[in-house]
Amino acid sequence: EQGKIIVVADHNPLMETVADFSYTLPENPQPLTIDNSLFTEAVLNLQDKRDCAIKPFPEILYNIEELSFAYPNAELLFKDLSLQINSTENILLKGKNGAGKSTFLKLLTGLLKPNKGKIYLQGKHLQGLDPKNFAHFYYQSQITKENLLGISVKQNWLFWQLAIPELKDLPIKEDPLFTELSAGQQKMVSQQILPHMLSKFWILDEPFASLDENAGKQLFNLLQYKSRNYPGMLIVSHSLEAHRELFDRVFSFQNQTLQEEKG
């Protein structure tokens, strides 16, 4: 149709018969390299000076009472779920796909509202809280693009520098757009801020998804350090199920509630 451009990426040779133009990518394109040295350096130095003056938050961080939730026209994901989370606990959440792990994190961060029940954060009802009440938290969604700011690597970091002026500039020359990066590279960029958030309570949704082996090892080392020195995290991850030593408690979603695993 005149005035419209349609771009299709497809392996089907029949598409060439209806295309005005086709282009084949090189067999071995040169990968775009991302200098992730800032992440590595921060992990090795393990310094988190920014939050040292912030008062510790209460021992009881979350108090969840008879929580029930379902998406419109869908079955209940949770029914009368009750749980208490302390501020210095390291907790792993497990469950099958679709069990409600990501939804549960969104409820805890106020992105979704429960159909029934109450969530108390630091003793106050979660709904209607001032954003300042979340100052001690750092949440990363499973959807990487939701964790990126701006449209490029440097722009993402510039936004963080506005919030944390003492952050140094990124030691990179190139400034690729997020659209030029692989899913793993985008994930690495979104996680560059983690070493500067050690004293916060982390809520991370599948942080290892899309990471290569090297980046995964760096992240694991950081989580290991945080669990010992800056305890306080709630993580959904399939990659950490074999590393119970990092966690004080492990829960799995079963029968519309959370079951704590022993041992």
C-alpha positions as CSV (number, residue, x, y, z in Angstrom):
1,E,0.0,0.0,0.0
2,Q,1.4,3.4,-1.0
3,G,2.9,5.4,1.9
4,K,3.7,2.4,4.1
5,I,6.9,0.5,4.6
6,I,6.9,-3.0,6.0
7,V,10.1,-4.7,7.2
8,V,10.1,-8.4,7.7
9,A,12.8,-10.7,9.1
10,D,12.0,-14.2,8.1
11,H,13.8,-17.5,7.1
12,N,11.0,-18.4,4.6
13,P,12.2,-18.1,1.0
14,L,8.6,-17.5,-0.1
15,M,8.9,-14.0,1.5
16,E,11.3,-13.0,-1.3
17,T,8.6,-13.5,-3.9
18,V,6.5,-10.7,-2.4
19,A,9.3,-8.4,-1.4
20,D,10.6,-5.4,-3.4
21,F,14.0,-5.7,-1.8
22,S,15.8,-8.3,0.3
23,Y,19.0,-8.2,2.3
24,T,21.0,-11.1,3.8
25,L,23.0,-10.4,6.9
26,P,26.7,-11.6,6.9
27,E,27.3,-15.1,8.1
28,N,29.4,-14.0,11.0
29,P,28.7,-10.4,11.8
30,Q,31.1,-8.7,14.2
31,P,29.4,-8.5,17.6
32,L,29.0,-5.1,19.2
33,T,31.3,-5.0,22.2
34,I,30.1,-3.4,25.4
35,D,32.8,-2.4,27.9
36,N,31.4,-3.6,31.1
37,S,34.5,-2.8,33.1
38,L,32.6,-0.4,35.4
39,F,30.4,-3.4,36.5
40,T,33.5,-5.5,37.0
41,E,35.4,-2.8,38.9
42,A,32.5,-2.1,41.2
43,V,32.1,-5.8,42.0
44,L,35.8,-6.1,42.8
45,N,35.9,-2.9,44.9
46,L,32.6,-3.6,46.5
47,Q,32.1,-0.1,47.7
48,D,28.7,1.4,48.4
49,K,29.4,4.7,50.1
50,R,26.3,6.6,49.1
51,D,23.8,5.0,51.5
52,C,26.0,4.7,54.6
53,A,24.2,7.6,56.2
54,I,20.7,6.3,55.6
55,K,19.1,4.9,58.8
56,P,18.4,1.2,58.8
57,F,14.8,0.3,58.1
58,P,12.7,-1.7,60.5
59,E,13.3,-5.4,61.0
60,I,9.8,-6.3,59.7
61,L,9.8,-4.9,56.2
62,Y,6.7,-6.5,54.7
63,N,3.6,-7.9,56.4
64,I,1.2,-9.5,54.0
65,E,-2.2,-10.5,55.3
66,E,-4.6,-12.8,53.4
67,L,-3.6,-11.6,50.0
68,S,-5.7,-12.7,47.0
69,F,-5.2,-11.7,43.4
70,A,-6.5,-12.6,39.9
71,Y,-6.2,-10.8,36.6
72,P,-9.5,-9.9,35.0
73,N,-11.4,-12.9,33.7
74,A,-8.8,-15.3,35.0
75,E,-8.4,-17.8,37.9
76,L,-7.0,-16.8,41.2
77,L,-3.2,-16.8,41.4
78,F,-3.1,-16.3,45.1
79,K,-5.7,-17.0,47.8
80,D,-5.4,-15.8,51.4
81,L,-1.6,-15.7,51.2
82,S,0.0,-14.4,54.4
83,L,3.8,-13.8,54.8
84,Q,6.2,-11.7,56.8
85,I,9.5,-10.5,55.3
86,N,12.3,-9.1,57.4
87,S,14.6,-6.4,56.1
88,T,17.8,-8.4,56.3
89,E,16.4,-11.7,54.9
90,N,17.7,-13.2,51.7
91,I,14.7,-15.0,50.1
92,L,14.4,-17.0,46.9
93,L,11.1,-17.5,45.2
94,K,10.5,-20.5,43.0
95,G,7.6,-21.8,40.9
96,K,6.5,-22.9,37.5
97,N,5.9,-20.5,34.7
98,G,2.6,-18.8,35.2
99,A,2.5,-19.5,38.9
100,G,2.5,-15.8,39.7
101,K,6.1,-15.0,40.7
102,S,6.4,-11.8,38.7
103,T,2.9,-10.8,39.7
104,F,3.8,-11.2,43.4
105,L,6.7,-8.9,43.0
106,K,4.6,-6.3,41.3
107,L,2.1,-6.5,44.2
108,L,4.9,-5.9,46.7
109,T,6.2,-2.9,44.8
110,G,2.7,-1.3,44.4
111,L,2.6,-1.8,40.6
112,L,-0.5,-4.0,41.0
113,K,-3.3,-3.8,43.6
114,P,-4.6,-7.0,45.4
115,N,-8.2,-8.0,44.9
116,K,-8.3,-8.8,48.6
117,G,-6.1,-8.6,51.6
118,K,-3.5,-6.0,52.8
119,I,0.2,-5.4,52.3
120,Y,2.0,-3.4,54.9
121,L,5.4,-1.8,54.1
122,Q,7.3,-0.7,57.2
123,G,4.1,-0.9,59.1
124,K,2.1,1.3,56.7
125,H,-0.5,0.2,54.2
126,L,1.2,-0.1,50.8
127,Q,-1.5,1.7,48.8
128,G,-1.2,5.4,48.8
129,L,2.3,5.5,50.2
130,D,4.6,8.4,49.3
131,P,7.3,7.3,46.8
132,K,9.9,8.2,49.4
133,N,8.8,5.1,51.4
134,F,10.5,3.1,48.6
135,A,13.8,4.8,49.0
136,H,15.4,1.7,50.6
137,F,14.4,-0.6,47.7
138,Y,15.8,-1.4,44.3
139,Y,13.4,-3.4,41.9
140,Q,14.3,-4.8,38.6
141,S,11.6,-6.2,36.3
142,Q,11.9,-9.4,34.3
143,I,11.3,-7.2,31.2
144,T,14.7,-5.6,30.7
145,K,13.5,-2.6,28.7
146,E,11.5,-1.6,31.8
147,N,14.8,-1.2,33.7
148,L,16.6,0.9,31.1
149,L,16.5,4.7,31.0
150,G,16.7,6.8,27.9
151,I,17.6,5.2,24.5
152,S,21.4,4.5,24.8
153,V,24.0,3.1,27.1
154,K,25.4,6.5,28.1
155,Q,22.0,8.1,28.4
156,N,20.9,5.4,30.8
157,W,23.9,6.2,33.0
158,L,23.3,9.9,32.8
159,F,19.9,9.4,34.3
160,W,21.5,7.5,37.1
161,Q,24.0,10.3,37.6
162,L,21.2,12.8,38.1
163,A,19.9,10.6,41.0
164,I,23.4,9.8,42.3
165,P,25.7,12.7,41.4
166,E,28.9,11.0,42.7
167,L,28.7,8.3,40.1
168,K,31.7,8.5,37.7
169,D,31.3,8.7,33.9
170,L,31.1,5.4,32.0
171,P,34.6,4.4,30.7
172,I,33.3,3.8,27.1
173,K,33.8,5.7,23.9
174,E,30.9,4.3,21.9
175,D,27.3,5.0,22.9
176,P,25.2,2.3,21.2
177,L,21.4,2.5,21.2
178,F,19.6,-0.2,23.1
179,T,18.1,-1.4,19.8
180,E,21.7,-2.2,18.7
181,L,22.3,-4.5,21.6
182,S,21.5,-8.1,22.2
183,A,19.2,-9.1,25.0
184,G,22.1,-10.1,27.1
185,Q,23.9,-6.9,26.5
186,Q,20.8,-4.9,27.4
187,K,20.6,-6.9,30.6
188,M,24.2,-6.1,31.5
189,V,23.6,-2.4,31.0
190,S,20.6,-2.5,33.2
191,Q,22.6,-4.2,36.0
192,Q,25.6,-1.8,35.9
193,I,23.9,0.1,38.7
194,L,23.6,-2.9,41.1
195,P,27.0,-2.5,42.9
196,H,25.9,1.0,43.8
197,M,22.7,-0.3,45.4
198,L,24.2,-2.8,47.8
199,S,22.7,-1.3,51.0
200,K,19.2,-1.3,49.5
201,F,16.7,-4.2,49.7
202,W,16.8,-5.8,46.2
203,I,13.7,-7.2,44.5
204,L,15.0,-8.9,41.3
205,D,12.9,-10.8,38.8
206,E,15.0,-13.4,36.9
207,P,18.2,-11.4,36.9
208,F,20.2,-14.1,35.1
209,A,18.0,-14.4,32.1
210,S,19.8,-13.7,28.8
211,L,23.2,-13.3,30.5
212,D,26.2,-15.1,29.1
213,E,28.4,-17.3,31.3
214,N,30.9,-14.5,32.2
215,A,28.3,-11.9,33.1
216,G,26.4,-14.6,35.0
217,K,29.5,-15.3,37.1
218,Q,29.9,-11.6,37.9
219,L,26.3,-11.3,39.0
220,F,26.6,-14.4,41.1
221,N,29.7,-13.0,42.9
222,L,27.9,-9.8,43.6
223,L,24.8,-11.6,45.0
224,Q,27.1,-13.7,47.1
225,Y,28.8,-10.7,48.5
226,K,25.5,-8.9,49.2
227,S,24.0,-11.9,50.9
228,R,26.9,-11.9,53.4
229,N,27.6,-8.2,53.9
230,Y,24.4,-6.3,52.9
231,P,21.7,-8.9,53.5
232,G,18.2,-8.1,52.2
233,M,17.0,-9.4,48.9
234,L,14.0,-11.1,47.4
235,I,14.8,-12.9,44.1
236,V,12.9,-14.8,41.6
237,S,15.3,-17.1,39.7
238,H,15.6,-20.5,38.2
239,S,19.4,-20.2,38.0
240,L,19.8,-20.0,41.8
241,E,17.8,-23.0,42.8
242,A,21.1,-25.0,43.4
243,H,22.5,-22.2,45.6
244,R,20.5,-22.4,48.8
245,E,23.5,-21.2,50.7
246,L,22.8,-17.7,49.6
247,F,19.3,-17.6,51.1
248,D,17.8,-17.7,54.5
249,R,14.5,-18.9,53.2
250,V,13.2,-20.5,50.0
251,F,9.6,-20.4,48.9
252,S,7.7,-22.1,46.1
253,F,4.3,-21.2,44.7
254,Q,1.9,-24.1,45.1
255,N,-1.8,-24.3,45.3
256,Q,-2.4,-20.5,45.2
257,T,-0.1,-19.8,48.1
258,L,3.6,-19.8,49.1
259,Q,5.1,-23.0,50.6
260,E,8.4,-22.7,52.5
261,E,10.9,-25.3,51.7
262,K,12.8,-26.8,54.6
263,G,16.4,-28.0,54.6
